[in-house]
Amino acid sequence: MTNARTTYRENNVRGATAVRLVILLYEQLIQDLTQAAQAIEQNDIGLRTKLINHAILVIGHLQSPLDFDHGGKVAKDLEHFYNALRQNLVQVQFFPSKAGIQQLITDVLAVREAWLEVDQAENPSVAAAAGTAPSGPSDLEGEPVRVDWKG
């Protein structure tokens, strides 16, 4: 199964536009956070740590190509969003909260939606065929962790 999954991901990435690659990173981030919420529920500290660390790595991949010279306010807003997201992930790592993870997923989904709209505008036929990731986990409880971001 791992080989089939790897092959699928490689085929999905091969030939993808820059915007589509960003969307794929957002989908990976959502997957990591969803699984981290499940690890919190199961009190699996090792898995939670691994998934949150991977999510932080994905954020680094999203953040590193930001072009502040040409990206203007959008690049600065994304930089702030990624920094706040990383900070909140570290907080959830030390103070596990399913509601905190749910709020982060909600925030990531909102920004991912904007990227999907860009992809749709640039490639109407490709974006419709590409599909979308699940909207996020349900039935998560407790106090949410808010990303302090103004975009």
Backbone as numpy.savetxt, mean C-alpha at the origin, in Angstrom:
# Nx Ny Nz CAx CAy CAz Cx Cy Cz
2.79 -23.80 -6.11 1.96 -22.60 -6.11 2.83 -21.35 -6.11
3.95 -21.38 -5.38 4.82 -20.22 -5.33 5.35 -19.89 -6.72
5.72 -20.91 -7.51 6.22 -20.65 -8.85 5.14 -20.02 -9.73
3.92 -20.48 -9.62 2.82 -19.91 -10.41 2.57 -18.46 -10.00
2.61 -18.18 -8.70 2.42 -16.82 -8.21 3.54 -15.91 -8.71
4.77 -16.39 -8.64 5.92 -15.61 -9.11 5.81 -15.34 -10.60
5.45 -16.35 -11.37 5.28 -16.18 -12.81 4.19 -15.17 -13.11
3.08 -15.24 -12.40 1.98 -14.29 -12.60 2.45 -12.87 -12.33
3.14 -12.67 -11.21 3.62 -11.33 -10.87 4.63 -10.82 -11.89
5.54 -11.68 -12.32 6.53 -11.27 -13.31 5.85 -10.86 -14.61
4.85 -11.61 -15.04 4.12 -11.27 -16.27 3.34 -9.98 -16.10
2.80 -9.74 -14.91 2.05 -8.52 -14.65 2.96 -7.29 -14.68
4.19 -7.44 -14.21 5.14 -6.34 -14.15 5.78 -6.09 -15.52
6.05 -7.16 -16.24 6.70 -7.03 -17.55 5.85 -6.18 -18.48
6.43 -5.12 -18.98 5.72 -4.26 -19.91 4.75 -3.28 -19.27
4.69 -3.25 -17.95 3.76 -2.35 -17.28 4.27 -0.91 -17.35
3.34 0.02 -17.38 3.69 1.43 -17.34 4.19 1.79 -15.94
4.80 2.95 -15.81 5.27 3.41 -14.50 4.09 3.54 -13.53
2.97 4.05 -14.01 1.79 4.20 -13.14 1.29 2.83 -12.70
1.27 1.88 -13.60 0.80 0.53 -13.25 1.74 -0.12 -12.22
3.04 0.13 -12.33 3.98 -0.40 -11.34 3.71 0.20 -9.96
3.38 1.48 -9.92 3.03 2.12 -8.65 1.80 1.45 -8.06
0.80 1.20 -8.90 -0.43 0.54 -8.44 -0.11 -0.85 -7.89
0.76 -1.58 -8.56 1.14 -2.91 -8.07 1.82 -2.82 -6.71
2.63 -1.79 -6.50 3.26 -1.61 -5.19 2.21 -1.30 -4.12
1.22 -0.48 -4.47 0.13 -0.20 -3.54 -0.63 -1.49 -3.21
-0.87 -2.33 -4.20 -1.57 -3.59 -3.96 -0.75 -4.50 -3.05
0.57 -4.51 -3.22 1.43 -5.29 -2.33 1.35 -4.75 -0.91
1.35 -3.43 -0.79 1.26 -2.78 0.51 -0.06 -3.15 1.20
-1.15 -3.11 0.45 -2.46 -3.49 0.99 -2.46 -4.95 1.44
-1.86 -5.81 0.63 -1.77 -7.23 0.99 -0.96 -7.40 2.28
0.17 -6.73 2.39 1.00 -6.83 3.60 0.21 -6.37 4.83
-0.49 -5.26 4.70 -1.23 -4.72 5.84 -2.41 -5.61 6.22
-3.09 -6.15 5.24 -4.21 -7.06 5.50 -3.71 -8.31 6.24
-2.60 -8.85 5.80 -2.05 -10.03 6.46 -1.50 -9.68 7.84
-0.97 -8.47 8.00 -0.49 -8.03 9.32 -1.66 -7.93 10.30
-2.81 -7.46 9.81 -4.01 -7.40 10.66 -4.40 -8.81 11.12
-4.30 -9.77 10.22 -4.62 -11.15 10.58 -3.60 -11.68 11.59
-2.34 -11.31 11.42 -1.30 -11.74 12.36 -1.53 -11.13 13.74
-2.00 -9.88 13.78 -2.34 -9.26 15.06 -3.46 -10.04 15.73
-4.48 -10.37 14.94 -5.62 -11.13 15.47 -5.18 -12.48 16.03
-4.20 -13.11 15.38 -3.72 -14.42 15.80 -2.57 -14.32 16.81
-2.23 -13.09 17.20 -1.14 -12.83 18.13 0.18 -13.44 17.65
0.42 -13.40 16.35 1.64 -13.92 15.75 2.62 -12.76 15.56
3.43 -12.53 16.58 4.34 -11.38 16.60 5.37 -11.47 15.49
5.91 -12.65 15.25 6.92 -12.82 14.21 6.39 -12.49 12.82
5.22 -13.01 12.50 4.62 -12.74 11.19 4.24 -11.27 11.07
3.66 -10.71 12.13 3.30 -9.29 12.11 4.53 -8.44 11.83
5.62 -8.73 12.51 6.86 -7.98 12.32 7.36 -8.11 10.89
7.37 -9.32 10.37 7.83 -9.55 9.00 6.99 -8.76 7.99
5.67 -8.80 8.15 4.77 -8.13 7.20 4.87 -6.61 7.30
4.96 -6.08 8.51 5.10 -4.63 8.66 6.44 -4.17 8.12
7.49 -4.94 8.38 8.80 -4.59 7.82 8.77 -4.58 6.29
8.06 -5.55 5.70 7.96 -5.60 4.24 7.16 -4.40 3.74
6.09 -4.05 4.45 5.28 -2.88 4.07 6.15 -1.62 4.09
7.01 -1.49 5.08 7.91 -0.33 5.16 8.88 -0.33 3.99
9.34 -1.50 3.59 10.22 -1.61 2.41 9.47 -1.17 1.15
8.23 -1.59 1.01 7.42 -1.19 -0.15 7.24 0.33 -0.17
6.99 0.92 0.99 6.86 2.37 1.07 8.15 3.03 0.57
9.29 2.47 0.93 10.56 3.00 0.44 10.65 2.94 -1.07
10.15 1.87 -1.67 10.15 1.74 -3.14 9.21 2.77 -3.78
8.13 3.10 -3.09 7.21 4.12 -3.60 7.81 5.52 -3.44
8.53 5.71 -2.36 9.03 7.04 -2.02 10.31 7.41 -2.75
11.18 6.45 -3.00 12.51 6.76 -3.53 12.52 7.45 -4.89
11.59 7.17 -5.81 11.67 7.85 -7.11 10.97 9.22 -7.16
10.46 9.70 -6.04 9.77 10.99 -6.06 10.71 12.08 -6.59
10.21 12.86 -7.53 11.00 13.91 -8.18 10.46 15.27 -7.72
11.16 15.87 -6.77 10.69 17.12 -6.19 10.89 18.31 -7.13
11.85 18.21 -8.05 12.08 19.29 -9.01 10.94 19.40 -10.01
10.40 18.25 -10.45 9.36 18.25 -11.46 7.98 17.89 -10.90
7.95 17.27 -9.73 6.70 16.79 -9.16 5.91 17.81 -8.37
6.57 18.89 -7.99 5.89 19.97 -7.29 5.15 19.54 -6.04
3.95 20.06 -5.88 3.14 19.80 -4.69 2.76 18.33 -4.55
2.52 17.67 -5.67 2.14 16.25 -5.61 3.27 15.44 -4.98
4.51 15.66 -5.42 5.65 14.93 -4.87 5.81 15.22 -3.38
5.64 16.48 -3.00 5.76 16.85 -1.58 4.65 16.21 -0.75
3.42 16.20 -1.28 2.30 15.57 -0.57 2.52 14.07 -0.42
2.99 13.42 -1.49 3.27 11.98 -1.40 4.38 11.71 -0.40
5.41 12.53 -0.39 6.51 12.38 0.57 5.96 12.44 2.00
5.12 13.42 2.26 4.53 13.56 3.59 3.66 12.35 3.92
2.85 11.90 2.95 1.99 10.74 3.16 2.82 9.50 3.49
3.88 9.25 2.72 4.72 8.07 2.96 5.42 8.16 4.31
5.90 9.33 4.69 6.54 9.48 6.00 5.55 9.22 7.13
4.33 9.77 7.00 3.31 9.55 8.02 2.90 8.08 8.07
2.78 7.46 6.92 2.41 6.04 6.85 3.47 5.18 7.53
4.73 5.45 7.24 5.83 4.70 7.86 5.82 4.89 9.37
5.63 6.12 9.80 5.60 6.42 11.23 4.45 5.67 11.92
3.29 5.65 11.29 2.15 4.94 11.87 2.34 3.43 11.86
3.05 2.91 10.87 3.35 1.47 10.86 4.27 1.11 12.02
5.24 1.95 12.29 6.12 1.69 13.44 5.31 1.73 14.72
4.37 2.67 14.82 3.51 2.74 16.01 2.68 1.46 16.16
2.11 0.97 15.05 1.31 -0.26 15.10 2.20 -1.46 15.44
3.45 -1.40 15.02 4.37 -2.50 15.35 4.54 -2.60 16.87
4.69 -1.46 17.53 4.92 -1.48 18.97 3.63 -1.53 19.78
2.55 -1.04 19.22 1.24 -1.07 19.88 0.24 -1.67 18.91
0.26 -3.02 18.77 -0.57 -3.69 17.77 -2.05 -3.33 17.90
-2.63 -2.99 16.78 -4.03 -2.60 16.74 -4.62 -2.95 15.39
-5.62 -3.83 15.40 -6.29 -4.15 14.13 -6.95 -2.91 13.55
-7.52 -2.08 14.41 -8.16 -0.85 13.94 -7.12 0.09 13.34
-5.94 0.12 13.94 -4.87 0.95 13.40 -4.46 0.50 12.01
-4.33 -0.80 11.84 -4.00 -1.35 10.51 -5.13 -1.06 9.54
-6.38 -1.20 9.98 -7.53 -0.94 9.10 -7.50 0.49 8.61
-7.19 1.43 9.49 -7.16 2.83 9.09 -6.04 3.06 8.06
-4.91 2.43 8.26 -3.81 2.57 7.30 -4.21 2.00 5.94
-4.90 0.86 5.95 -5.38 0.27 4.70 -6.35 1.22 4.01
-7.25 1.81 4.78 -8.21 2.76 4.22 -7.48 3.94 3.57
-6.46 4.45 4.24 -5.69 5.57 3.70 -4.95 5.18 2.43
-4.33 3.99 2.43 -3.60 3.52 1.26 -4.57 3.28 0.09
-5.74 2.71 0.40 -6.73 2.49 -0.65 -7.17 3.80 -1.31
-7.30 4.84 -0.51 -7.72 6.14 -1.05 -6.68 6.68 -2.03
-5.42 6.59 -1.68 -4.37 7.09 -2.57 -4.24 6.16 -3.78
-4.38 4.85 -3.56 -4.34 3.90 -4.68 -5.45 4.21 -5.69
-6.61 4.60 -5.20 -7.73 4.94 -6.08 -7.35 6.08 -7.01
-6.63 7.06 -6.49 -6.17 8.18 -7.33 -5.22 7.67 -8.42
-4.34 6.76 -8.08 -3.43 6.19 -9.08 -4.20 5.39 -10.12
-5.26 4.68 -9.69 -6.09 3.94 -10.64 -6.77 4.89 -11.63
-7.19 6.04 -11.14 -7.80 7.04 -12.02 -6.79 7.56 -13.04
-5.56 7.78 -12.60 -4.50 8.22 -13.53 -4.27 7.13 -14.57
-4.19 5.89 -14.12 -3.97 4.77 -15.04 -5.12 4.67 -16.05
-6.35 4.83 -15.55 -7.53 4.77 -16.42 -7.47 5.88 -17.47
-7.06 7.07 -17.06 -7.00 8.21 -17.98 -5.92 7.99 -19.05
-4.80 7.40 -18.64 -3.70 7.18 -19.57 -3.93 5.98 -20.49
-4.57 4.94 -19.97 -4.77 3.69 -20.70 -6.16 3.14 -20.44
-7.18 3.71 -21.02 -8.56 3.28 -20.70 -8.82 1.79 -20.89
-8.34 1.18 -21.96 -8.63 -0.23 -22.20 -7.81 -1.14 -21.30
-6.55 -0.79 -21.04 -5.68 -1.61 -20.20 -6.14 -1.56 -18.75
-6.49 -0.38 -18.26 -6.90 -0.23 -16.87 -8.17 -1.02 -16.58
-9.11 -1.04 -17.50 -10.36 -1.78 -17.30 -10.10 -3.28 -17.24
-9.15 -3.76 -18.03 -8.85 -5.19 -18.06 -7.98 -5.63 -16.89
-7.25 -4.69 -16.27 -6.28 -5.05 -15.23 -6.94 -5.51 -13.95
-8.13 -4.99 -13.64 -8.80 -5.37 -12.40 -8.24 -4.61 -11.22
-8.79 -4.88 -10.04 -8.37 -4.20 -8.83 -8.21 -5.19 -7.70
-7.50 -4.75 -6.68 -7.30 -5.57 -5.49 -8.53 -5.45 -4.59
-8.67 -6.32 -3.63 -9.78 -6.22 -2.70 -9.79 -4.86 -2.02
-10.95 -4.43 -1.58 -11.08 -3.10 -0.99 -10.51 -3.02 0.41
-10.24 -4.13 1.05 -9.62 -4.10 2.38 -10.33 -5.05 3.32
-9.75 -5.22 4.49 -10.32 -6.16 5.45 -11.56 -5.58 6.12
-12.43 -6.45 6.54 -13.60 -6.01 7.28 -13.52 -6.58 8.68
-14.40 -6.12 9.52 -14.53 -6.63 10.88 -13.28 -6.38 11.70
-12.65 -5.23 11.52 -11.52 -4.87 12.37 -12.04 -3.85 13.38
-11.57 -3.97 14.63 -12.15 -3.16 15.69 -11.09 -2.39 16.45
-11.52 -1.49 17.35 -10.62 -0.73 18.20 -10.43 0.68 17.69
-9.52 1.40 18.33 -9.25 2.79 17.97 -8.34 2.87 16.76
-8.72 3.66 15.74 -7.89 3.77 14.55 -6.67 4.66 14.78
-5.63 4.37 14.02 -4.46 5.23 13.98 -4.64 6.11 12.76
-4.60 7.41 12.91 -4.81 8.33 11.79 -3.48 8.71 11.17
-3.44 8.71 9.87 -2.29 9.24 9.15 -2.47 10.74 9.12
-1.51 11.48 9.67 -1.59 12.94 9.69 -1.06 13.46 8.37
-1.99 13.56 7.41 -1.60 13.91 6.04 -2.62 14.84 5.45
-2.14 15.89 4.85 -3.03 16.83 4.16 -2.58 16.93 2.74
-3.39 16.38 1.81 -3.01 16.38 0.40 -3.93 17.15 -0.46
